[in-house]
Amino acid sequence: MPWLRTQLVEWLRRLSSREWQERNWLPTARAGVGFDDALDFFDDTGVLDEPSGRIGFILLNDREAVALEELNRVLDDAASGKGMSDEEIIHSAGWVDVVAAAQRALVALGEDP
């Protein structure tokens, strides 16, 4: 489904951009797309939980699946703190790894980070 891949690329761009996150996921941001929306997309598509099972559906090959497996691992680590706000998550030390993994995933999908 090409539209799911397009949405995946858009969410990866958002995860790879600290500037976008600061504008959209902090308490002072205008209402709109939140961090939970990103998590919902990834949960609904299963592209992070089981990327190899999405080859031929959203992903094209093992290289893309491996990149999303890495993103899943670092995203789980960064967002695992109980009761953390979106702001605390994106300002945590582990979030740097999420941004970098999202950038690598974009490259694996043949996109510019």
Residue frames as a rotation matrix with the C-alpha (Angstrom) as fourth column:
MET 1
0.579 0.815 0.000 0.00
0.815 -0.579 0.000 0.00
0.000 0.000 -1.000 0.00
PRO 2
-0.190 -0.753 0.630 1.84
0.732 -0.536 -0.421 3.06
0.654 0.381 0.653 -1.26
TRP 3
0.361 0.379 0.852 -0.05
-0.182 -0.867 0.463 5.50
0.914 -0.323 -0.244 1.01
LEU 4
0.983 -0.057 -0.172 1.17
0.182 0.296 0.938 3.64
-0.002 -0.953 0.302 4.13
ARG 5
0.157 -0.984 0.080 4.75
0.987 0.154 -0.041 3.89
0.028 0.086 0.996 2.92
THR 6
-0.103 -0.114 0.988 4.23
0.337 -0.939 -0.073 7.61
0.936 0.326 0.135 2.31
GLN 7
0.788 0.434 0.438 2.94
-0.269 -0.397 0.878 7.99
0.555 -0.809 -0.196 5.88
LEU 8
0.749 -0.590 -0.300 5.88
0.649 0.564 0.511 5.95
-0.133 -0.577 0.806 7.19
VAL 9
-0.175 -0.840 0.513 8.32
0.858 -0.385 -0.339 8.29
0.483 0.381 0.788 5.48
GLU 10
0.173 0.311 0.935 6.48
-0.074 -0.942 0.327 11.30
0.982 -0.126 -0.140 6.92
TRP 11
0.979 0.195 0.060 6.61
-0.080 0.095 0.992 9.90
0.188 -0.976 0.109 10.46
LEU 12
0.416 -0.902 -0.119 10.30
0.906 0.400 0.137 9.05
-0.076 -0.165 0.983 10.06
ARG 13
-0.168 -0.432 0.886 10.95
0.501 -0.812 -0.301 12.62
0.849 0.393 0.353 8.93
ARG 14
0.576 0.462 0.674 9.18
-0.328 -0.625 0.709 13.89
0.749 -0.629 -0.208 12.03
LEU 15
0.959 -0.241 -0.151 11.14
0.258 0.509 0.821 11.53
-0.121 -0.826 0.550 14.30
SER 16
0.175 -0.962 0.209 14.38
0.982 0.155 -0.108 12.61
0.071 0.224 0.972 12.65
SER 17
-0.190 -0.184 0.964 13.78
0.357 -0.928 -0.107 16.34
0.915 0.324 0.242 13.12
ARG 18
-0.520 -0.065 -0.852 14.37
0.851 -0.122 -0.510 17.85
-0.071 -0.990 0.119 16.55
GLU 19
-0.984 0.146 -0.100 13.11
-0.155 -0.984 0.084 21.18
-0.086 0.098 0.992 15.20
TRP 20
-0.404 0.887 -0.222 9.80
-0.275 0.113 0.955 19.66
0.872 0.447 0.199 14.10
GLN 21
-0.112 0.314 -0.943 9.40
0.761 0.637 0.122 17.94
0.639 -0.704 -0.310 17.47
GLU 22
-0.795 -0.235 -0.559 10.10
0.562 -0.632 -0.534 21.16
-0.228 -0.738 0.635 19.37
ARG 23
-0.877 0.477 -0.048 7.45
-0.452 -0.788 0.419 22.96
0.162 0.390 0.907 17.30
ASN 24
-0.188 0.878 -0.440 4.82
-0.550 0.277 0.788 20.24
0.814 0.390 0.431 17.59
TRP 25
0.157 0.247 -0.956 5.31
0.384 0.877 0.290 18.07
0.910 -0.412 0.043 20.67
LEU 26
-0.850 -0.447 -0.278 6.02
0.434 -0.296 -0.851 20.54
0.298 -0.844 0.446 23.45
PRO 27
-0.236 0.823 -0.517 3.33
0.879 -0.046 -0.475 22.00
-0.414 -0.567 -0.712 25.73
THR 28
-0.248 0.090 -0.964 3.71
-0.069 -0.995 -0.075 25.40
-0.966 0.048 0.253 24.03
ALA 29
-0.980 -0.148 0.134 3.08
0.106 0.184 0.977 23.89
-0.169 0.972 -0.165 20.58
ARG 30
-0.397 0.881 -0.260 -0.11
-0.918 -0.384 0.101 24.51
-0.011 0.278 0.960 18.72
ALA 31
0.092 0.516 0.852 -2.67
-0.403 0.802 -0.442 21.74
-0.911 -0.302 0.281 18.88
GLY 32
0.345 0.014 -0.938 -2.26
-0.928 0.156 -0.339 19.17
0.142 0.988 0.067 16.16
VAL 33
0.566 -0.225 -0.793 -0.16
-0.095 0.938 -0.334 16.10
0.819 0.265 0.509 15.64
GLY 34
0.580 -0.320 0.750 1.17
-0.813 -0.165 0.558 14.70
-0.055 -0.933 -0.355 18.91
PHE 35
-0.534 -0.844 0.042 3.76
-0.845 0.532 -0.045 12.14
0.015 -0.059 -0.998 19.92
ASP 36
-0.325 0.504 0.800 0.94
-0.252 0.769 -0.587 9.69
-0.912 -0.392 -0.123 20.65
ASP 37
0.707 0.568 -0.421 -0.14
-0.525 0.022 -0.851 9.99
-0.474 0.823 0.313 17.01
ALA 38
-0.013 -0.808 -0.589 3.29
-0.942 0.207 -0.263 8.76
0.334 0.552 -0.764 15.96
LEU 39
-0.780 -0.274 0.563 3.10
-0.521 0.783 -0.340 5.84
-0.348 -0.558 -0.753 18.35
ASP 40
0.163 0.930 0.329 -0.42
-0.322 0.366 -0.873 5.04
-0.932 0.036 0.360 17.13
PHE 41
0.570 0.001 -0.821 0.76
-0.821 -0.001 -0.570 4.95
-0.001 1.000 0.000 13.51
PHE 42
-0.443 -0.844 -0.302 3.61
-0.814 0.520 -0.261 2.59
0.377 0.130 -0.917 14.32
ASP 43
-0.658 0.283 0.698 1.36
-0.369 0.687 -0.626 0.40
-0.657 -0.669 -0.347 16.47
ASP 44
0.375 0.923 -0.081 -1.43
-0.486 0.122 -0.865 0.27
-0.789 0.364 0.495 13.89
THR 45
0.563 -0.198 -0.802 0.87
-0.794 0.141 -0.592 -0.67
0.231 0.970 -0.078 11.02
GLY 46
0.912 -0.263 0.316 3.09
0.053 0.837 0.545 -3.04
-0.408 -0.480 0.777 13.02
VAL 47
0.798 -0.599 0.069 6.03
0.016 -0.093 -0.995 -1.70
0.603 0.795 -0.065 11.07
LEU 48
0.013 -0.821 0.570 8.19
-0.860 -0.300 -0.413 -1.40
0.511 -0.485 -0.710 14.19
ASP 49
0.288 0.168 0.943 6.97
-0.802 0.580 0.142 -4.42
-0.523 -0.797 0.302 16.12
GLU 50
0.227 -0.151 0.962 7.37
0.294 0.952 0.080 -6.82
-0.928 0.265 0.261 13.23
PRO 51
0.129 -0.188 -0.974 9.16
-0.692 -0.720 0.047 -5.10
-0.710 0.668 -0.223 10.34
SER 52
-0.872 -0.490 0.012 10.15
-0.334 0.612 0.717 -8.30
-0.359 0.621 -0.697 8.55
GLY 53
-0.447 0.795 0.410 6.46
0.688 0.599 -0.410 -9.19
-0.572 0.099 -0.814 8.35
ARG 54
0.470 0.615 -0.633 5.80
0.098 -0.749 -0.655 -5.89
-0.877 0.246 -0.413 6.56
ILE 55
-0.660 -0.697 -0.280 8.21
-0.287 -0.111 0.951 -6.58
-0.695 0.708 -0.127 3.67
GLY 56
-0.883 0.341 0.322 6.15
0.444 0.390 0.807 -6.50
0.149 0.855 -0.496 0.49
PHE 57
0.177 0.965 -0.192 3.37
0.980 -0.154 0.130 -4.60
0.096 -0.211 -0.973 2.25
ILE 58
0.974 0.042 -0.224 5.02
0.087 -0.978 0.192 -1.37
-0.211 -0.206 -0.956 3.44
LEU 59
0.244 -0.966 -0.087 8.71
-0.520 -0.206 0.829 -2.20
-0.819 -0.157 -0.553 3.34
LEU 60
0.649 -0.027 -0.760 10.68
-0.748 0.157 -0.644 -3.32
0.137 0.987 0.082 0.30
ASN 61
0.326 -0.654 -0.683 13.53
-0.077 0.701 -0.709 -5.38
0.942 0.284 0.179 1.72
ASP 62
0.491 -0.216 -0.844 15.54
0.795 0.508 0.333 -6.65
0.357 -0.834 0.421 4.68
ARG 63
-0.614 -0.766 0.191 17.68
0.638 -0.624 -0.451 -3.51
0.465 -0.155 0.872 4.81
GLU 64
-0.330 0.595 0.733 14.60
-0.386 -0.793 0.470 -1.43
0.861 -0.128 0.492 5.57
ALA 65
0.667 0.618 -0.417 13.35
0.071 0.504 0.861 -3.98
0.742 -0.603 0.293 8.11
VAL 66
0.042 -0.744 -0.667 16.67
0.928 0.276 -0.250 -3.97
0.370 -0.608 0.702 9.97
ALA 67
-0.771 -0.317 0.552 16.66
0.193 -0.943 -0.272 -0.16
0.607 -0.103 0.788 10.13
LEU 68
0.040 0.877 0.480 13.15
-0.535 -0.386 0.751 -0.20
0.844 -0.287 0.454 11.60
GLU 69
0.563 0.039 -0.826 14.09
0.538 0.741 0.401 -2.91
0.628 -0.670 0.397 14.10
GLU 70
-0.523 -0.819 -0.238 16.83
0.769 -0.333 -0.546 -0.59
0.368 -0.468 0.804 15.34
LEU 71
-0.613 0.372 0.697 14.40
-0.303 -0.925 0.227 2.33
0.730 -0.072 0.680 15.54
ASN 72
0.477 0.839 -0.263 11.98
-0.108 0.353 0.930 0.18
0.872 -0.415 0.258 17.52
ARG 73
0.193 -0.489 -0.851 14.68
0.855 0.509 -0.098 -0.76
0.481 -0.709 0.516 20.01
VAL 74
-0.805 -0.593 -0.016 15.85
0.530 -0.707 -0.468 2.80
0.267 -0.385 0.883 20.70
LEU 75
-0.387 0.757 0.527 12.31
-0.398 -0.653 0.645 4.21
0.832 0.040 0.554 20.70
ASP 76
0.543 0.552 -0.634 11.25
0.287 0.587 0.757 1.63
0.789 -0.593 0.160 23.28
ASP 77
-0.196 -0.720 -0.666 14.26
0.938 0.060 -0.340 2.53
0.285 -0.692 0.664 25.41
ALA 78
-0.900 -0.220 0.377 13.62
0.176 -0.973 -0.148 6.27
0.399 -0.067 0.915 25.20
ALA 79
-0.296 0.890 0.348 9.86
-0.604 -0.456 0.654 6.09
0.740 -0.016 0.672 25.80
SER 80
-0.133 0.236 -0.963 9.92
0.375 0.911 0.172 3.44
0.918 -0.338 -0.209 28.52
GLY 81
-0.965 -0.261 -0.042 9.95
0.143 -0.382 -0.913 5.85
0.222 -0.887 0.406 31.47
LYS 82
-0.202 0.942 -0.267 6.66
0.950 0.255 0.181 5.67
0.239 -0.218 -0.946 33.34
GLY 83
0.519 0.597 -0.612 4.78
0.756 -0.654 0.003 8.92
-0.398 -0.464 -0.791 33.57
MET 84
-0.581 -0.763 -0.282 7.18
0.491 -0.605 0.627 10.86
-0.649 0.226 0.726 31.37
SER 85
0.465 0.685 -0.561 5.69
-0.060 -0.608 -0.792 13.73
-0.884 0.401 -0.242 29.39
ASP 86
0.835 -0.150 0.530 6.34
0.550 0.170 -0.818 14.12
0.032 0.974 0.225 25.67
GLU 87
0.763 -0.557 0.326 8.71
-0.467 -0.825 -0.317 16.95
0.446 0.089 -0.891 26.54
GLU 88
0.390 -0.628 0.673 10.67
-0.711 0.259 0.654 14.79
-0.585 -0.734 -0.346 28.98
ILE 89
0.601 -0.129 0.789 10.90
0.383 0.913 -0.143 11.99
-0.701 0.388 0.598 26.42
ILE 90
0.795 -0.266 0.546 12.19
0.521 -0.163 -0.838 14.15
0.312 0.950 0.009 23.57
HIS 91
0.573 -0.649 0.501 14.67
-0.639 -0.736 -0.222 15.87
0.513 -0.193 -0.836 25.87
SER 92
0.824 -0.281 0.492 15.97
-0.219 0.643 0.734 12.62
-0.523 -0.712 0.469 27.35
ALA 93
-0.144 -0.982 -0.121 19.48
-0.679 0.009 0.734 11.37
-0.720 0.187 -0.668 26.62
GLY 94
-0.449 -0.011 0.893 18.08
0.316 0.933 0.171 8.37
-0.836 0.359 -0.415 24.75
TRP 95
0.621 0.778 -0.094 16.09
0.207 -0.280 -0.937 10.53
-0.756 0.563 -0.335 22.36
VAL 96
0.090 -0.694 -0.715 19.27
-0.813 -0.465 0.349 11.44
-0.575 0.550 -0.606 20.47
ASP 97
-0.801 -0.377 0.465 19.44
-0.135 0.870 0.474 7.76
-0.583 0.317 -0.748 19.48
VAL 98
0.073 0.915 0.396 15.83
0.558 0.291 -0.777 7.87
-0.826 0.278 -0.490 18.26
VAL 99
0.648 0.129 -0.750 16.52
-0.380 -0.799 -0.466 10.86
-0.660 0.587 -0.469 16.02
ALA 100
-0.339 -0.875 -0.345 19.65
-0.825 0.100 0.556 9.20
-0.452 0.473 -0.756 14.61
ALA 101
-0.696 0.133 0.706 17.88
0.217 0.976 0.031 5.85
-0.684 0.175 -0.708 14.05
ALA 102
0.444 0.896 -0.002 15.01
0.345 -0.173 -0.922 7.62
-0.827 0.409 -0.386 12.26
GLN 103
0.381 -0.402 -0.833 17.53
-0.763 -0.646 -0.037 9.35
-0.523 0.650 -0.552 10.01
ARG 104
-0.727 -0.675 0.130 19.20
-0.516 0.660 0.546 6.02
-0.454 0.330 -0.828 9.21
ALA 105
-0.282 0.717 0.638 15.79
0.463 0.684 -0.564 4.47
-0.841 0.136 -0.524 8.52
LEU 106
0.639 0.489 -0.594 15.02
-0.219 -0.624 -0.750 7.24
-0.738 0.609 -0.292 6.04
VAL 107
-0.155 -0.794 -0.588 18.29
-0.928 -0.086 0.362 6.52
-0.338 0.602 -0.723 4.24
ALA 108
-0.787 -0.109 0.607 17.49
-0.050 0.992 0.114 2.79
-0.614 0.059 -0.787 4.22
LEU 109
0.160 0.936 0.312 14.15
0.520 0.189 -0.833 3.64
-0.839 0.296 -0.456 2.58
GLY 110
-0.285 -0.384 0.878 15.97
0.958 -0.133 0.253 5.66
0.019 0.914 0.406 -0.07
GLU 111
0.741 0.588 0.324 14.92
0.547 -0.809 0.217 9.03
0.389 0.016 -0.921 1.33
ASP 112
-0.286 -0.787 0.546 16.96
0.160 -0.602 -0.783 12.06
0.945 -0.137 0.298 2.31
PRO 113
-0.212 0.191 -0.958 17.09
0.963 0.208 -0.172 12.51
0.166 -0.959 -0.228 6.08
